[in-house]
């Protein structure tokens, strides 16, 4: 990280899973209270109100993500807006979204837009800093396997299509159909589009786990006659689940960029098409890895049936089960030429946050 003053987009990640370990206790609330000692160095950097907000969580994992979120917001303001840590005070805009308002008598304090997200221990922050006009930003983090047991239980009882429909209020109709029936990536990265006839239909309509589909050789390019190919339906459902969470991550980041919640009246008029989730780099068993996998950068976004051309957006696979989306929208042409998404930078707590904060104070 550097301290130059040109306009920039910042993208940070902080992994809270190994941070501030607490001992197992009978009550989850007691584990949260232990943060007062194990995370004292970080907590003292927050205001009393912010400390209270962190310590009110029931589960320590949520409290740690809240703490990290506060730290990242103060860090980006301190580092790039020419204010000290104690003066990096947060306000709320008209949509109750956290913001920093530069002091009117301090022209050296730079304008900033930022957004944070957190899921399953990972906290992301995206910020636009020092642009002439407003550059809106949004981010979201999803963890495909965080609720996997719960998702599987529902799907095994009522089917994948019913599981998708359960979330129907926040998706466009086309998206719901795409999540259920469109081609998915299977093992060996074979798209359903490479299959023919009934085989393609078999996989598209698959919605049950713990079964097997036998694809006739005649429906597979270069297939060996008389040798059907068995496909475990769990592989298909897992691919469809990953695609569902990719849709969710993209929509959430876009809506957060606008400052509105998932109850926005126009929500179902926003539409993402032809989404294939980026593939992970890390192996499923390597759960602690945050290795960067594929990036989905070519996105087809529509609003009220018309293509959306004024945003830059991508979706990145991180580790074996995480995906992180980022989106920016510049109002002015001069800013569009300078605002661009980059790589996510994973921060280290002591080196990148605590040391700078304490030095600033």
N, C-alpha and C positions, 0 to 999 in steps of 0.2 A: 504494500500500500504506500502511496506517496501523498504529498500535500500540495500539489500544483493547483492553480486556480482556474484552469480552463473548465468549461462545462463538461459534465461527465455523467455516466450512468454507473452506479455502484451495485454489485450483486454479491452478497455475502451469505455464507452458511455457517452455522454453529451447531455442532453435534453435542447435545447435552447428556447423552446416554452415559458416558463415562465420568461426567462431572459431578462433584458434590455427593459422593456415595454416603448413604445413611444406613444404619443398622435396621434390621427387620424388627418391627414392633407389632404388638397386638392391634393397635389402632393406626390406620393410615394417617390420621391427623397428627399423631405423635411423630411419625416419620417426617411430616412437613415441618413440624416445629423444630426438629433437629437441624434444619437448614440454618437456623439462627446461629449455630456454632460452626457447622462445616462449610457454610457459604457466607460467613460473616464478612469476609473481605469484599465480596461482590455486593452483598446487601447494603453495606454502609455507603455504597456509591449512589444509592437510590434515596429519594425523599421518603419521609415517614409514610405518606399516603401510598407510595409505590410499594414499599416494604409490606404494608398491610395487605395490599392487593395480591402480592405474591404468596403470603403466608395464609391466606384464606382458602386456598385450594384444599380439596379433600385428599387428592393423591399427589405424592411427591413428584411424580413424573410431570404432572401439569404445572406444579409450582416451579419446577426447574425451567420449563419452557417459558413460563411467564417471566421469570427472572432474566433469562437470556434475551427475551424480546425487549425488555426494558433496557438492558445493557446495550444492545445493538442500536436502538434508536438514539440513545444518548451519545454513543460512539460516533455515529455518522454525522450528527449535528456538531459535536465538538471538533471532529477532525476536518470537516469541510465547510463549516459556516462561520468560522472565525469567532467562536465563543468558547468560554471555559466550560468544563464539565458541569459545574454548579449553576451555570447560566443556561444550560441546554434544556430549558423548561418546555414541557409539552403542553399543547392546548388541544382543543377539539374544533373541527370545522362544522359547517351547518349539518353535515351528515353524521356527526359524532365520530368522525375519523380522526385519529391522532395526527397532529401537525405541529410544526414549529413556526412561530410568527416572529420574524426579525424585528428588533426594536426600531421604531421610526427614526430615532436620532442616531442610529448606528448603520450607515450605508455599507460598511465593510461586512456586515452580516449577510450572507448569501441566501438566496431563495432555495428552498428544498421541498421536494415532494417525496414521500416514502411510503412503503407498505411492507408489512411483515406477515408471515404465515408460520404455523408450526404444526407438526404432526409426528407422533411416535418418536419424540425425542429430537427431531431435526427442526431448526428454526432458520427461516430464510428472510432476508431483507433486501429489497430493491429500492433504489433512490435515484432521483434526477436532481442534479445540483448545478446551480449557476447559469441556467439557460435564460435567454431574454424573455421568453414567454413561458406559459405553463406546459410542462411535459408530465402528463399523468403516467403513473406506474402501478402495476399490480403483480402479485405473486401468490402462488399457492403450492403447498406440499401435500402429496398423498402417499400413503403407505399401503400397498396393495394387500398385504397379508396381516395388517393389524387386527382386522375383524374377520379373519378368514374362517375361523370355526363357526362364528355366528352366521356368516354368509352361506357357508356350506350347509348348515342345518336348515336354513330357510329353503335353499335351492333343492335339497334332497326331499323336502316335504312338498313344496309347491311348484318347483321348476324355475329355471332361470328367467323365462319370460315374465312370470309373475313377480320375480324379484326385481327385474328392471322396472316393471310398471309401478311398483311400490314407490319409486322415485319419480314418477311421471310428471309431477307438478313443476319440476325445475328443468325439464328438458323439452326441446322442440319435438314435434311428432316424428319428423324425419330422423332425428337422432335416436329416438327410441327404437325405430325400425332398424336403423343401422347397427345399433348395439346388439340387437337380437339376431339379425339375419345376414349381415354383410360378411365378406371374407375375413378370416382371421389367420394369423401366422401360426403354423403348426410346427412340430419338431422338424428339424432340418430346414426351417424357414420356407416351407412350401405353402404358398397361398392356395386357398380354395379355388382361385381362378385357374390354377393349373390342372384342376380336375375337370371331368366332363359329366354332363347329364345327371343321372340319379345320385352319383357320388357327391357331387357338389351340393345337391339339395339335402342329402343326408346330414352333412356337416352343418350346413346353414341352419337347419331346423333342430339341431341338437340342443337340448336344454336340461338333460338329466345327467347326473354324475354316476360313477360306479357301474358303467355299462361299456359295451364294446360295439363299435361299428365296423363291419367288414366291407371294405371297398372293393368291388369287382375289378379285376385287372383290366377289363375292357374299358373302364372309366378312367384309367391312369395312363398318361403319356409314357410310352416305353414299358408298360406293365407286362409281366410274364403271364401268358395265358394260363388260366387254371389256378393261379395263386392269388387269392384275394389278400388285400393288405388290411390287417386289423389296426384299428385306432382306438385308443382308450379315450372315452368321452371326458374323463377328468382333464385331459390335456386340452380339449376343446373348451371346456367350461373355464379353465384357468386363463386361457387366452382371451375369452370373452370378458371375464372379470377384469383383467388388466386393461382391456380397451374401455370398459365402463369407467374405471377410475381415471383413465387418460381424459375422457370427455369431462368428467367432474372437475379435474384439475384445471383444464383449460377454461371452462365456464367460470369457475370460482375466481380465477385470476382476473379475467375480463371484467366481471361484475365488481370486484374489489377496486379495480382501476377507476371505475366510474364513481366510486364512493357509495354505491347503493348495495343493499343486502340481497340475498337470494329471493326475497319477496318482492323485488322490483316488478312493477306491472308489465314491463316489456320483456320479461325474462324468457318467455317461450317464443318470442319473436327473434331472439338471438339463436344462431344455428351454426354448428361446426359440421363439416361434411368430410367424408372419406378419411377418417382418423384411424391411423395404424399406430399403436403406441410404440415408442422407441424401445429397442431391446436393451436389456441390462448387460453390463460387462462382467459384473461379479457373479460367481456361482451362488445358487440358492442357499447352500450350506454356509456360505461366508457372510453371515448376517451382519457383522460389524463393519464390513467394507462400505466405503462411500465412493468406490471407483466410478468414474464417469463412463456411461455407456453411450448409446446412440442419442442423437438430437433430432427431433421432429421440428423442422423450421418452415416447411412449405405447408401452410395451413389455408384451408378454404373456409372463410368466415362469412356468414351472411346475416344481415339484419333486415327484417321485414321483406325478405326475398331478394335483397340486393347485396352484391359483394361488398364487404368491408375492406377498404384499401388504405385507411389512415392509421393503422396500427402495425407495429412489429411485434411478433410473438413467437415463442418457441416452447418446446416441452423436452426436458432432458431426463434421461434415465440415470439415477444415482444409486449405487449399490445394487443389490439384487431385487429390492422390492419398492424402492422410492422413485417417485417422479416429481419434478419441480417445474412449474411453468412460470414464465416471465412475460410481461407485456408492457409496451410503452406507446404513448400517443402524444405527439407534439402538435400543438395548435398552430405554430408559425413555421413557415417554410425554412427560415434560417435555422431553426432548431432541428427540423427534420434531417438536415444535412449533417448535423453533429451528433444527434442522439442515435445510438445503436446498441443493441444487446451484445454482451460478451460472454465470457466464461464465469461460472460461479466460483468464488474464492472462499475456500474453507478457512475460517479463522481459528486461531489458538487462543484460549482464554487468557492465560497469563501474558503472553507476548504481545498480542494484538489489542487486548481490551483493558485488562486491569492495570498494566503498566502505564499505558497512555492516560487512563483516567486519573490515576494517582499523581502522575506528573503534572497533569493539567490543573489539578487542585492545589 
